[in-house]
Amino acid sequence: MSQPIVDLEHVFVARGASVILNDVSLRIERGEHVVILGPNGCGKSTLLKTLTCELYPLSLSEDSAERLLGTRTPPKTRVEIMGRQRWDLIELKRRMGVVSAELPGKPTLTTSGYDAILTGFFSASTLWPNLTVTEEMRAKAEDILKLVGAEKLRDKHVGEMSAGQTRRVMIGRAIAGNRGVGESSDPKMLLLDEPTNALDLAAQQDLRELMQQLAEQGTAILLITHHIADILPEMHRIVMMRDGRIIEDGAKDALLNESQLSELFGRRIFMSERDGFFNAW
Ligand SMILES: Nc1ncnc2c1ncn2[C@@H]1O[C@H](COP(=O)(O)OP(=O)(O)OP(=O)(O)O)[C@@H](O)[C@H]1O
């Protein structure tokens, strides 16, 4: 079997004084589209930060193993991302193509759409004077601008864009980082954290179409969300999280139903399906 993109085993992660991720094991193969689904506060962002190595797993003592697991034998914990346990954070974020739900930082806000895509090659917040942009990068950025449908945003500052326009450009930036320059055998993947947050209905649909297009072109998508409507027909595996644990991990056909969603969100949920997309309320 080929090397997985993500390989977590018995991971516990603390934030402040609390253990937030509780014995999480997760293996994601190259090219797989996966949805991480769960209610507010269940630990999705903590998991994301573990995948991007911004948070590190606890190394359990015998006492804490007894408290958390009822056994004095600590489990063998492992976090391996793209085959490696140690990463330069910037390099890893670039290679994973992370698009977060947060607004870009200040330097990015005064950067044009086209330049923002170029920054992806460097994993930089803006095109700082010491960065050398090559012709190959410029050509790739042109293609990506088209791919994400952001041609009209080429000269607009990110800080003057709407939420949907910003998300589009940030996806373009992540694709640039992900694909890099020169011959690269890196996996093409995007890690999208609540991508449709703050978008109106039309912008949500546009973004889903873009995600579908990328998925069809071979970019693996790891989607973190609590919006059922964001789950693309192309995504067949669902990982359900609650209270810092993975409570289900399996096929969408088996897991995406009213009874499982009601269990996950802790109240009666209704669901409908149309053309491979779902809605829940
Ligand atoms: N910096 C922090 N310090 C202490 N506790 C934190 C911190 N960040 C998050 N938490 C706690 O960790 C738990 C999980 O939070 P996390 O942000 O991972 O959940 P989430 O599933 O991403 O939620 P949401 O859907 O609301 O974004 C919550 O109980 C939260 O209060």
PDBQT file of the ligand as one rigid body, heavy atoms in Angstrom, charges set to zero:
ROOT
HETATM    1  N1  LIG A 301      -6.667  28.097  22.505  1.00  0.00    +0.000 N 
HETATM    2  C1  LIG A 301      -7.463  27.320  23.236  1.00  0.00    +0.000 A 
HETATM    3  N2  LIG A 301      -7.260  27.146  24.571  1.00  0.00    +0.000 NA
HETATM    4  C2  LIG A 301      -8.048  26.357  25.315  1.00  0.00    +0.000 A 
HETATM    5  N3  LIG A 301      -9.102  25.665  24.803  1.00  0.00    +0.000 NA
HETATM    6  C3  LIG A 301      -9.348  25.796  23.487  1.00  0.00    +0.000 A 
HETATM    7  C4  LIG A 301      -8.555  26.633  22.639  1.00  0.00    +0.000 A 
HETATM    8  N4  LIG A 301      -9.055  26.559  21.385  1.00  0.00    +0.000 NA
HETATM    9  C5  LIG A 301     -10.109  25.727  21.440  1.00  0.00    +0.000 A 
HETATM   10  N5  LIG A 301     -10.295  25.271  22.706  1.00  0.00    +0.000 N 
HETATM   11  C6  LIG A 301     -11.339  24.339  23.143  1.00  0.00    +0.000 C 
HETATM   12  O1  LIG A 301     -11.167  23.136  22.433  1.00  0.00    +0.000 OA
HETATM   13  C7  LIG A 301     -12.440  22.554  22.126  1.00  0.00    +0.000 C 
HETATM   14  C8  LIG A 301     -12.484  22.224  20.658  1.00  0.00    +0.000 C 
HETATM   15  O2  LIG A 301     -12.378  23.439  19.923  1.00  0.00    +0.000 OA
HETATM   16  P1  LIG A 301     -12.159  23.434  18.338  1.00  0.00    +0.000 P 
HETATM   17  O3  LIG A 301     -11.971  24.855  17.931  1.00  0.00    +0.000 OA
HETATM   18  O4  LIG A 301     -11.121  22.444  17.984  1.00  0.00    +0.000 OA
HETATM   19  O5  LIG A 301     -13.582  22.880  17.873  1.00  0.00    +0.000 OA
HETATM   20  P2  LIG A 301     -14.284  22.946  16.433  1.00  0.00    +0.000 P 
HETATM   21  O6  LIG A 301     -14.929  21.617  16.233  1.00  0.00    +0.000 OA
HETATM   22  O7  LIG A 301     -13.339  23.409  15.395  1.00  0.00    +0.000 OA
HETATM   23  O8  LIG A 301     -15.406  24.039  16.688  1.00  0.00    +0.000 OA
HETATM   24  P3  LIG A 301     -16.155  25.041  15.647  1.00  0.00    +0.000 P 
HETATM   25  O9  LIG A 301     -17.000  24.199  14.741  1.00  0.00    +0.000 OA
HETATM   26  O10 LIG A 301     -16.979  25.879  16.581  1.00  0.00    +0.000 OA
HETATM   27  O11 LIG A 301     -15.096  25.829  14.932  1.00  0.00    +0.000 OA
HETATM   28  C9  LIG A 301     -13.485  23.552  22.586  1.00  0.00    +0.000 C 
HETATM   29  O12 LIG A 301     -14.007  23.106  23.806  1.00  0.00    +0.000 OA
HETATM   30  C10 LIG A 301     -12.720  24.838  22.784  1.00  0.00    +0.000 C 
HETATM   31  O13 LIG A 301     -13.281  25.587  23.828  1.00  0.00    +0.000 OA
ENDROOT
TORSDOF 0
